[in-house]
Amino acid sequence: MTVVPLAGPSSDVTPAQIRDEIGKDRLVAMYEQMLLIRRFEERCIQGARQKKIAGFLHLYIGQESIATGIFNHLDSATDYSVTSYRDHAQPLLLGVPARELMAELFGKVTGIVRGKGGSMHFFSKDKKFLGGHGIVGGQTPIGTGGAFACKYQNTGGVSVTFMGDGACGQGTFHESLNLASLWDLPAIYVIENNEYGMGTATARAISVEMIAESKAPGYNMDGYTMDGTCLYSCWKTAQTFVGKTRSESRPSLVEAKSVRFVGHSISDSQPYRSREAIASLRESRDCIAKVQADLIETDWASADDLDAIDAAVKQIVQDAWNYAEESPIPPVSDLMRHVFAEEDQL
């Protein structure tokens, strides 16, 4: 088992060394990806308040570095991914147009699943994204199935399953890890521990502090702990566990110690923590602000450069918003389509 210190992927590697290994161009690109996730979801909040987005809305704000660091080591031609209802970041990182995602949130026929999935059920067959799932832990067996497909078809791919800390108490979590280890599957399970399962602090719901360190040995697999608020830690640790899982066809369990700056969902007013506490988290643990500061400090980008990136990202989001507003709603004839297998699919 490998337990990665929170300060970095190993005690011998510094954040500066990881930054240099990533390189300027790749780091700027990942910064832009994180910023796109952040700006997209900030606009989603506006859409929900204006009643343009209905239903549940779970945001990834504060956790952007986790998926960004991991997806930088994945290949959508061979690798599967799946997640929970907090599922906006993954398709954006896979290159699904923001237009299709925003249209889905608006319930429009041009959405990624033709307006039928909403916020919790993005899906992309082309990108091997096996969807967002509304049932806590429900995605875990599906991600395990993706890993089984990789091994059965001998593609060299891996399957990454993202979940919240609350999913660790579900039976599907333990059943999936057991089978993945028993069958030597290239499965990676990423626990995004944002310190709360809905409104309950993780410490009040999970009996151990280091989840991967404690649970991985029980399933004879490697465990990794990384700082989910640090892009460098996420990127370097992912380099290790993705590479090892791919080469050895053995499962890995990863815990990303993170934080969310918003409520569990758009309807959560967060009575369990104060505004001062949230402001303090934003000031000290914002993964985007950390990269922004480092880019400026190393002269890899100026304030003007970062402003230009932000303006370009906001334009992408505005274009997606306009596209969603102008798109048609699904026709009534679509109501019962894609529910059962259709004749031409049998």
DAMOZI-V578066 format. One record per residue. N is the residue number from 1. RES is the residue in one small letter. PHI is phi in degrees with one decimal (NA if undefined). PSI is psi in degrees with one decimal (none if undefined). D_CENTER is the distance of its C-alpha to the mean C-alpha in Angstrom with 2 decimals. Layout:
BEGIN
n->N res->RES phi->PHI psi->PSI d_center->D_CENTER
n->N res->RES phi->PHI psi->PSI d_center->D_CENTER
END
This chain:
BEGIN
n->1 res->m phi->NA psi->140.1 d_center->23.67
n->2 res->t phi->-114.2 psi->118.9 d_center->22.07
n->3 res->v phi->-108.5 psi->117.0 d_center->21.08
n->4 res->v phi->-94.0 psi->122.6 d_center->19.73
n->5 res->p phi->-57.1 psi->146.9 d_center->21.11
n->6 res->l phi->-64.3 psi->-28.4 d_center->18.94
n->7 res->a phi->-69.5 psi->-18.6 d_center->21.01
n->8 res->g phi->171.5 psi->172.1 d_center->19.91
n->9 res->p phi->-65.7 psi->-19.2 d_center->19.52
n->10 res->s phi->-160.0 psi->160.6 d_center->23.23
n->11 res->s phi->-68.1 psi->-15.3 d_center->26.17
n->12 res->d phi->-96.2 psi->-4.1 d_center->27.76
n->13 res->v phi->-115.9 psi->128.2 d_center->25.09
n->14 res->t phi->-95.9 psi->157.7 d_center->24.77
n->15 res->p phi->-54.6 psi->-37.4 d_center->22.05
n->16 res->a phi->-63.3 psi->-37.9 d_center->24.61
n->17 res->q phi->-67.4 psi->-38.8 d_center->24.99
n->18 res->i phi->-65.8 psi->-43.8 d_center->21.30
n->19 res->r phi->-57.1 psi->-44.7 d_center->21.36
n->20 res->d phi->-66.5 psi->-34.9 d_center->24.44
n->21 res->e phi->-67.3 psi->-39.7 d_center->23.00
n->22 res->i phi->-62.5 psi->-46.8 d_center->20.07
n->23 res->g phi->90.6 psi->156.1 d_center->22.72
n->24 res->k phi->-60.2 psi->-52.3 d_center->23.18
n->25 res->d phi->-62.8 psi->-43.9 d_center->22.14
n->26 res->r phi->-67.8 psi->-38.2 d_center->18.83
n->27 res->l phi->-66.1 psi->-42.6 d_center->18.03
n->28 res->v phi->-62.6 psi->-39.5 d_center->19.06
n->29 res->a phi->-64.5 psi->-41.5 d_center->16.95
n->30 res->m phi->-68.8 psi->-36.3 d_center->13.73
n->31 res->y phi->-59.8 psi->-42.9 d_center->15.00
n->32 res->e phi->-64.4 psi->-38.2 d_center->15.51
n->33 res->q phi->-63.5 psi->-45.5 d_center->12.00
n->34 res->m phi->-62.9 psi->-39.9 d_center->10.73
n->35 res->l phi->-67.1 psi->-36.1 d_center->13.74
n->36 res->l phi->-63.3 psi->-42.5 d_center->13.16
n->37 res->i phi->-60.0 psi->-46.5 d_center->9.94
n->38 res->r phi->-63.1 psi->-50.1 d_center->12.14
n->39 res->r phi->-67.6 psi->-37.1 d_center->15.23
n->40 res->f phi->-59.9 psi->-44.9 d_center->13.92
n->41 res->e phi->-77.2 psi->-31.1 d_center->12.87
n->42 res->e phi->-61.4 psi->-36.8 d_center->16.09
n->43 res->r phi->-71.4 psi->-30.6 d_center->17.95
n->44 res->c phi->-61.6 psi->-38.7 d_center->16.43
n->45 res->i phi->-59.1 psi->-45.5 d_center->18.06
n->46 res->q phi->-60.9 psi->-42.3 d_center->21.23
n->47 res->g phi->-62.8 psi->-38.4 d_center->21.06
n->48 res->a phi->-68.0 psi->-41.6 d_center->20.84
n->49 res->r phi->-66.0 psi->-30.2 d_center->23.72
n->50 res->q phi->-87.6 psi->4.5 d_center->25.72
n->51 res->k phi->64.7 psi->21.3 d_center->25.26
n->52 res->k phi->-85.1 psi->-25.9 d_center->23.93
n->53 res->i phi->-112.6 psi->119.9 d_center->20.69
n->54 res->a phi->-107.1 psi->165.7 d_center->21.66
n->55 res->g phi->81.6 psi->-165.0 d_center->20.20
n->56 res->f phi->-71.6 psi->150.3 d_center->17.20
n->57 res->l phi->-148.6 psi->106.9 d_center->14.60
n->58 res->h phi->-109.9 psi->125.6 d_center->11.70
n->59 res->l phi->-106.9 psi->153.3 d_center->10.19
n->60 res->y phi->-102.0 psi->10.2 d_center->7.42
n->61 res->i phi->-62.2 psi->120.7 d_center->10.45
n->62 res->g phi->106.3 psi->-16.3 d_center->11.01
n->63 res->q phi->-113.6 psi->10.6 d_center->7.68
n->64 res->e phi->-59.2 psi->-30.0 d_center->7.09
n->65 res->s phi->-69.9 psi->-23.0 d_center->8.62
n->66 res->i phi->-66.4 psi->-62.2 d_center->6.49
n->67 res->a phi->-64.1 psi->-36.3 d_center->4.22
n->68 res->t phi->-62.6 psi->-45.7 d_center->7.51
n->69 res->g phi->-63.6 psi->-36.7 d_center->9.72
n->70 res->i phi->-75.6 psi->-47.4 d_center->8.73
n->71 res->f phi->-65.0 psi->-18.6 d_center->8.83
n->72 res->n phi->-66.4 psi->-13.2 d_center->12.06
n->73 res->h phi->-112.6 psi->7.7 d_center->13.59
n->74 res->l phi->-106.7 psi->161.1 d_center->12.81
n->75 res->d phi->-130.1 psi->115.6 d_center->15.21
n->76 res->s phi->-67.8 psi->-8.4 d_center->14.60
n->77 res->a phi->-76.8 psi->-25.7 d_center->18.31
n->78 res->t phi->-127.2 psi->-23.7 d_center->18.08
n->79 res->d phi->-101.8 psi->136.0 d_center->14.61
n->80 res->y phi->-94.1 psi->154.1 d_center->12.88
n->81 res->s phi->-144.9 psi->152.2 d_center->9.32
n->82 res->v phi->-155.7 psi->153.4 d_center->8.76
n->83 res->t phi->-150.5 psi->-171.8 d_center->6.94
n->84 res->s phi->-88.4 psi->-158.3 d_center->8.69
n->85 res->y phi->-72.8 psi->-11.1 d_center->10.07
n->86 res->r phi->-91.0 psi->73.7 d_center->7.33
n->87 res->d phi->-121.7 psi->21.3 d_center->6.34
n->88 res->h phi->-78.6 psi->-33.6 d_center->7.45
n->89 res->a phi->-67.7 psi->-43.7 d_center->5.21
n->90 res->q phi->-59.2 psi->-51.0 d_center->5.06
n->91 res->p phi->-65.3 psi->-32.6 d_center->8.80
n->92 res->l phi->-62.8 psi->-41.3 d_center->9.65
n->93 res->l phi->-69.5 psi->-26.4 d_center->8.76
n->94 res->l phi->-81.3 psi->-5.6 d_center->10.76
n->95 res->g phi->91.9 psi->11.9 d_center->13.51
n->96 res->v phi->-65.7 psi->129.7 d_center->13.91
n->97 res->p phi->-57.2 psi->136.0 d_center->16.31
n->98 res->a phi->-58.7 psi->-28.4 d_center->15.43
n->99 res->r phi->-56.9 psi->-48.2 d_center->18.75
n->100 res->e phi->-66.0 psi->-34.3 d_center->17.77
n->101 res->l phi->-73.5 psi->-43.9 d_center->14.77
n->102 res->m phi->-66.0 psi->-39.2 d_center->17.01
n->103 res->a phi->-61.9 psi->-36.4 d_center->19.83
n->104 res->e phi->-64.7 psi->-42.0 d_center->17.97
n->105 res->l phi->-63.1 psi->-31.3 d_center->17.38
n->106 res->f phi->-82.8 psi->-3.1 d_center->21.09
n->107 res->g phi->73.3 psi->30.7 d_center->22.03
n->108 res->k phi->-98.2 psi->155.3 d_center->23.63
n->109 res->v phi->-67.3 psi->-19.2 d_center->24.73
n->110 res->t phi->-84.3 psi->2.6 d_center->23.11
n->111 res->g phi->-69.1 psi->168.2 d_center->19.61
n->112 res->i phi->-62.7 psi->-27.0 d_center->17.27
n->113 res->v phi->-126.1 psi->39.3 d_center->18.81
n->114 res->r phi->58.9 psi->32.4 d_center->22.02
n->115 res->g phi->79.4 psi->8.3 d_center->21.33
n->116 res->k phi->-98.9 psi->-10.0 d_center->21.25
n->117 res->g phi->-103.4 psi->-36.2 d_center->17.69
n->118 res->g phi->69.7 psi->-164.1 d_center->16.84
n->119 res->s phi->-61.3 psi->-37.0 d_center->13.66
n->120 res->m phi->-86.1 psi->-6.1 d_center->12.62
n->121 res->h phi->-134.0 psi->46.3 d_center->13.51
n->122 res->f phi->-64.2 psi->151.3 d_center->12.25
n->123 res->f phi->-160.8 psi->142.5 d_center->13.35
n->124 res->s phi->-147.1 psi->107.1 d_center->14.58
n->125 res->k phi->-64.0 psi->-41.6 d_center->17.18
n->126 res->d phi->-60.7 psi->-36.1 d_center->17.89
n->127 res->k phi->-94.9 psi->6.4 d_center->14.51
n->128 res->k phi->57.0 psi->31.7 d_center->14.36
n->129 res->f phi->-93.5 psi->111.0 d_center->11.30
n->130 res->l phi->-83.9 psi->12.7 d_center->12.63
n->131 res->g phi->104.6 psi->167.8 d_center->11.28
n->132 res->g phi->-97.0 psi->147.7 d_center->9.99
n->133 res->h phi->-133.8 psi->131.1 d_center->12.50
n->134 res->g phi->-80.6 psi->-19.7 d_center->14.47
n->135 res->i phi->-87.1 psi->126.5 d_center->16.21
n->136 res->v phi->-59.6 psi->120.1 d_center->14.95
n->137 res->g phi->83.2 psi->-5.9 d_center->14.62
n->138 res->g phi->-65.3 psi->-23.4 d_center->15.66
n->139 res->q phi->-80.5 psi->-15.8 d_center->12.92
n->140 res->t phi->-65.0 psi->-46.7 d_center->14.03
n->141 res->p phi->-63.9 psi->-31.0 d_center->17.29
n->142 res->i phi->-67.9 psi->-43.4 d_center->15.85
n->143 res->g phi->-63.1 psi->-35.6 d_center->13.64
n->144 res->t phi->-64.7 psi->-39.2 d_center->16.88
n->145 res->g phi->-62.7 psi->-37.6 d_center->18.76
n->146 res->g phi->-61.2 psi->-40.6 d_center->16.75
n->147 res->a phi->-66.3 psi->-37.8 d_center->17.74
n->148 res->f phi->-62.5 psi->-41.6 d_center->21.24
n->149 res->a phi->-62.1 psi->-41.5 d_center->21.44
n->150 res->c phi->-59.1 psi->-43.7 d_center->20.61
n->151 res->k phi->-72.5 psi->-44.2 d_center->23.38
n->152 res->y phi->-62.6 psi->-39.5 d_center->25.80
n->153 res->q phi->-89.4 psi->-4.1 d_center->25.66
n->154 res->n phi->54.6 psi->49.0 d_center->25.70
n->155 res->t phi->-88.9 psi->-15.4 d_center->23.24
n->156 res->g phi->80.7 psi->7.5 d_center->22.02
n->157 res->g phi->-86.3 psi->169.6 d_center->18.42
n->158 res->v phi->-126.6 psi->164.6 d_center->15.80
n->159 res->s phi->-124.9 psi->126.4 d_center->13.36
n->160 res->v phi->-110.8 psi->122.3 d_center->9.98
n->161 res->t phi->-110.0 psi->117.1 d_center->9.21
n->162 res->f phi->-93.7 psi->142.0 d_center->6.40
n->163 res->m phi->-153.1 psi->161.6 d_center->8.52
n->164 res->g phi->-86.2 psi->168.3 d_center->10.00
n->165 res->d phi->-62.3 psi->-28.3 d_center->13.21
n->166 res->g phi->-65.7 psi->-21.5 d_center->15.28
n->167 res->a phi->-74.2 psi->-15.2 d_center->14.62
n->168 res->c phi->-68.5 psi->-16.7 d_center->16.55
n->169 res->g phi->-91.9 psi->-0.4 d_center->19.75
n->170 res->q phi->-85.0 psi->147.9 d_center->19.56
n->171 res->g phi->-62.3 psi->-34.0 d_center->21.89
n->172 res->t phi->-61.1 psi->-31.0 d_center->19.46
n->173 res->f phi->-62.6 psi->-51.3 d_center->17.56
n->174 res->h phi->-70.7 psi->-39.2 d_center->20.89
n->175 res->e phi->-64.0 psi->-41.1 d_center->22.25
n->176 res->s phi->-67.0 psi->-45.9 d_center->19.38
n->177 res->l phi->-62.5 psi->-38.9 d_center->19.51
n->178 res->n phi->-63.0 psi->-47.1 d_center->23.28
n->179 res->l phi->-67.2 psi->-40.1 d_center->23.46
n->180 res->a phi->-60.4 psi->-39.6 d_center->21.01
n->181 res->s phi->-74.3 psi->-41.7 d_center->23.26
n->182 res->l phi->-61.9 psi->-37.8 d_center->26.44
n->183 res->w phi->-99.5 psi->6.6 d_center->25.78
n->184 res->d phi->54.1 psi->56.1 d_center->24.32
n->185 res->l phi->-92.3 psi->146.1 d_center->21.16
n->186 res->p phi->-79.9 psi->64.7 d_center->18.66
n->187 res->a phi->-108.7 psi->135.1 d_center->15.83
n->188 res->i phi->-120.5 psi->123.8 d_center->13.06
n->189 res->y phi->-110.8 psi->118.3 d_center->11.76
n->190 res->v phi->-110.6 psi->114.5 d_center->9.15
n->191 res->i phi->-92.5 psi->113.1 d_center->10.12
n->192 res->e phi->-92.2 psi->91.3 d_center->8.29
n->193 res->n phi->-84.1 psi->95.7 d_center->11.76
n->194 res->n phi->-96.3 psi->18.3 d_center->12.00
n->195 res->e phi->82.5 psi->-8.4 d_center->15.71
n->196 res->y phi->-142.8 psi->136.3 d_center->16.21
n->197 res->g phi->-102.6 psi->106.2 d_center->16.01
n->198 res->m phi->54.9 psi->-111.1 d_center->17.09
n->199 res->g phi->-108.9 psi->5.6 d_center->20.11
n->200 res->t phi->-100.0 psi->125.7 d_center->20.98
n->201 res->a phi->-61.1 psi->141.2 d_center->20.43
n->202 res->t phi->-55.1 psi->-38.5 d_center->18.88
n->203 res->a phi->-63.0 psi->-22.0 d_center->22.23
n->204 res->r phi->-91.1 psi->-6.3 d_center->24.08
n->205 res->a phi->-119.6 psi->-25.0 d_center->22.16
n->206 res->i phi->-119.1 psi->132.3 d_center->21.43
n->207 res->s phi->-79.4 psi->-7.1 d_center->24.53
n->208 res->v phi->-123.1 psi->154.1 d_center->23.18
n->209 res->e phi->-86.6 psi->-40.3 d_center->21.66
n->210 res->m phi->-104.6 psi->98.3 d_center->20.06
n->211 res->i phi->-67.6 psi->-50.9 d_center->18.26
n->212 res->a phi->-64.8 psi->-42.6 d_center->17.66
n->213 res->e phi->-60.3 psi->-35.5 d_center->21.08
n->214 res->s phi->-84.4 psi->-38.5 d_center->22.76
n->215 res->k phi->-94.2 psi->-29.0 d_center->21.40
n->216 res->a phi->-58.9 psi->-42.2 d_center->20.94
n->217 res->p phi->-60.6 psi->-30.0 d_center->24.75
n->218 res->g phi->-66.9 psi->-17.5 d_center->25.49
n->219 res->y phi->-118.1 psi->16.4 d_center->23.90
n->220 res->n phi->54.4 psi->46.9 d_center->25.27
n->221 res->m phi->-134.7 psi->163.0 d_center->22.04
n->222 res->d phi->-72.1 psi->142.4 d_center->20.71
n->223 res->g phi->-121.4 psi->141.8 d_center->18.68
n->224 res->y phi->-133.5 psi->139.4 d_center->16.83
n->225 res->t phi->-121.3 psi->129.1 d_center->16.11
n->226 res->m phi->-135.7 psi->158.6 d_center->14.54
n->227 res->d phi->-80.2 psi->103.9 d_center->14.44
n->228 res->g phi->-72.1 psi->-4.7 d_center->10.94
n->229 res->t phi->-99.2 psi->3.7 d_center->12.80
n->230 res->c phi->-122.2 psi->113.0 d_center->14.28
n->231 res->l phi->-59.3 psi->-37.1 d_center->12.94
n->232 res->y phi->-63.9 psi->-44.4 d_center->15.97
n->233 res->s phi->-62.6 psi->-43.7 d_center->15.37
n->234 res->c phi->-64.4 psi->-45.0 d_center->11.83
n->235 res->w phi->-65.2 psi->-47.2 d_center->13.30
n->236 res->k phi->-71.2 psi->-40.8 d_center->16.51
n->237 res->t phi->-65.9 psi->-40.7 d_center->15.40
n->238 res->a phi->-63.0 psi->-36.7 d_center->13.11
n->239 res->q phi->-56.0 psi->-39.1 d_center->16.26
n->240 res->t phi->-73.2 psi->-54.5 d_center->18.15
n->241 res->f phi->-75.3 psi->-31.1 d_center->16.29
n->242 res->v phi->-67.8 psi->-44.9 d_center->15.23
n->243 res->g phi->-62.7 psi->-42.3 d_center->18.83
n->244 res->k phi->-70.9 psi->-42.3 d_center->20.46
n->245 res->t phi->-62.6 psi->-40.7 d_center->18.74
n->246 res->r phi->-66.1 psi->-43.2 d_center->19.61
n->247 res->s phi->-79.0 psi->-31.6 d_center->23.16
n->248 res->e phi->-103.8 psi->-9.7 d_center->24.11
n->249 res->s phi->50.5 psi->53.1 d_center->22.41
n->250 res->r phi->-131.5 psi->142.6 d_center->21.68
n->251 res->p phi->-73.8 psi->158.5 d_center->18.65
n->252 res->s phi->-133.6 psi->147.1 d_center->16.72
n->253 res->l phi->-117.7 psi->127.4 d_center->15.29
n->254 res->v phi->-125.7 psi->135.0 d_center->13.05
n->255 res->e phi->-115.2 psi->125.1 d_center->12.76
n->256 res->a phi->-104.0 psi->109.8 d_center->10.93
n->257 res->k phi->-74.6 psi->111.2 d_center->13.35
n->258 res->s phi->-136.7 psi->-164.1 d_center->11.83
n->259 res->v phi->-159.3 psi->144.5 d_center->12.94
n->260 res->r phi->-110.9 psi->140.2 d_center->12.33
n->261 res->f phi->-90.0 psi->-10.1 d_center->15.08
n->262 res->v phi->-117.1 psi->178.6 d_center->15.45
n->263 res->g phi->-70.1 psi->171.3 d_center->16.48
n->264 res->h phi->-54.9 psi->-42.2 d_center->14.77
n->265 res->s phi->-140.8 psi->178.9 d_center->15.39
n->266 res->i phi->-63.4 psi->-21.9 d_center->17.60
n->267 res->s phi->-89.6 psi->-1.1 d_center->20.62
n->268 res->d phi->-90.5 psi->113.7 d_center->20.10
n->269 res->s phi->-85.5 psi->1.6 d_center->22.62
n->270 res->q phi->56.9 psi->54.9 d_center->21.70
n->271 res->p phi->-69.6 psi->-11.2 d_center->25.27
n->272 res->y phi->-84.8 psi->-4.5 d_center->24.21
n->273 res->r phi->-149.2 psi->151.9 d_center->23.71
n->274 res->s phi->-84.3 psi->161.9 d_center->25.71
n->275 res->r phi->-62.6 psi->-34.4 d_center->25.07
n->276 res->e phi->-64.3 psi->-39.5 d_center->26.41
n->277 res->a phi->-65.8 psi->-40.7 d_center->23.85
n->278 res->i phi->-66.3 psi->-41.7 d_center->20.95
n->279 res->a phi->-62.2 psi->-38.5 d_center->22.79
n->280 res->s phi->-65.0 psi->-39.2 d_center->23.25
n->281 res->l phi->-63.8 psi->-44.0 d_center->19.56
n->282 res->r phi->-61.5 psi->-36.6 d_center->18.92
n->283 res->e phi->-72.5 psi->-35.4 d_center->21.87
n->284 res->s phi->-105.8 psi->-20.5 d_center->21.09
n->285 res->r phi->-131.0 psi->23.7 d_center->17.36
n->286 res->d phi->-80.0 psi->113.1 d_center->15.81
n->287 res->c phi->-63.2 psi->-32.7 d_center->13.75
n->288 res->i phi->-73.3 psi->-42.9 d_center->14.79
n->289 res->a phi->-62.4 psi->-35.2 d_center->18.34
n->290 res->k phi->-62.6 psi->-46.2 d_center->18.62
n->291 res->v phi->-67.4 psi->-40.9 d_center->18.00
n->292 res->q phi->-57.1 psi->-47.0 d_center->20.21
n->293 res->a phi->-63.8 psi->-38.3 d_center->22.93
n->294 res->d phi->-71.3 psi->-37.1 d_center->22.86
n->295 res->l phi->-61.5 psi->-40.8 d_center->23.18
n->296 res->i phi->-71.4 psi->-42.9 d_center->26.18
n->297 res->e phi->-63.5 psi->-35.1 d_center->27.70
n->298 res->t phi->-88.7 psi->1.1 d_center->27.74
n->299 res->d phi->63.2 psi->27.2 d_center->29.09
n->300 res->w phi->-85.6 psi->-14.2 d_center->26.33
n->301 res->a phi->-159.7 psi->146.8 d_center->25.98
n->302 res->s phi->-96.9 psi->169.9 d_center->28.20
n->303 res->a phi->-60.0 psi->-37.3 d_center->27.54
n->304 res->d phi->-65.8 psi->-39.1 d_center->28.77
n->305 res->d phi->-61.0 psi->-44.8 d_center->26.37
n->306 res->l phi->-69.2 psi->-34.9 d_center->23.35
n->307 res->d phi->-63.9 psi->-37.7 d_center->24.97
n->308 res->a phi->-67.7 psi->-39.5 d_center->25.33
n->309 res->i phi->-62.6 psi->-44.7 d_center->21.67
n->310 res->d phi->-61.5 psi->-42.0 d_center->20.84
n->311 res->a phi->-64.2 psi->-40.0 d_center->23.55
n->312 res->a phi->-66.4 psi->-40.5 d_center->22.33
n->313 res->v phi->-65.0 psi->-44.3 d_center->18.77
n->314 res->k phi->-61.7 psi->-33.0 d_center->20.45
n->315 res->q phi->-68.5 psi->-37.8 d_center->22.66
n->316 res->i phi->-61.6 psi->-44.0 d_center->19.89
n->317 res->v phi->-67.2 psi->-40.3 d_center->18.60
n->318 res->q phi->-64.3 psi->-40.3 d_center->22.26
n->319 res->d phi->-62.4 psi->-40.1 d_center->22.95
n->320 res->a phi->-64.6 psi->-40.9 d_center->20.18
n->321 res->w phi->-61.5 psi->-47.9 d_center->21.68
n->322 res->n phi->-61.8 psi->-42.5 d_center->25.15
n->323 res->y phi->-61.5 psi->-43.0 d_center->24.27
n->324 res->a phi->-64.7 psi->-42.6 d_center->22.85
n->325 res->e phi->-64.1 psi->-37.8 d_center->25.96
n->326 res->e phi->-83.5 psi->-15.0 d_center->28.31
n->327 res->s phi->-74.0 psi->151.0 d_center->26.90
n->328 res->p phi->-78.7 psi->157.0 d_center->28.89
n->329 res->i phi->-77.0 psi->158.6 d_center->28.01
n->330 res->p phi->-62.6 psi->142.1 d_center->28.03
n->331 res->p phi->-69.7 psi->154.1 d_center->31.63
n->332 res->v phi->-58.7 psi->-31.5 d_center->33.13
n->333 res->s phi->-63.2 psi->-16.9 d_center->33.81
n->334 res->d phi->-85.0 psi->-6.0 d_center->30.09
n->335 res->l phi->-54.2 psi->-44.7 d_center->30.02
n->336 res->m phi->-104.4 psi->8.0 d_center->30.60
n->337 res->r phi->-80.1 psi->151.2 d_center->29.17
n->338 res->h phi->64.8 psi->19.3 d_center->26.22
n->339 res->v phi->-97.7 psi->-47.2 d_center->26.90
n->340 res->f phi->-115.9 psi->161.3 d_center->29.23
n->341 res->a phi->-59.5 psi->132.0 d_center->29.88
n->342 res->e phi->-91.9 psi->161.7 d_center->32.14
n->343 res->e phi->-56.2 psi->-40.0 d_center->35.44
n->344 res->d phi->-75.7 psi->-3.5 d_center->34.49
n->345 res->q phi->-101.0 psi->-8.2 d_center->31.60
n->346 res->l phi->-86.2 psi->none d_center->33.93
END
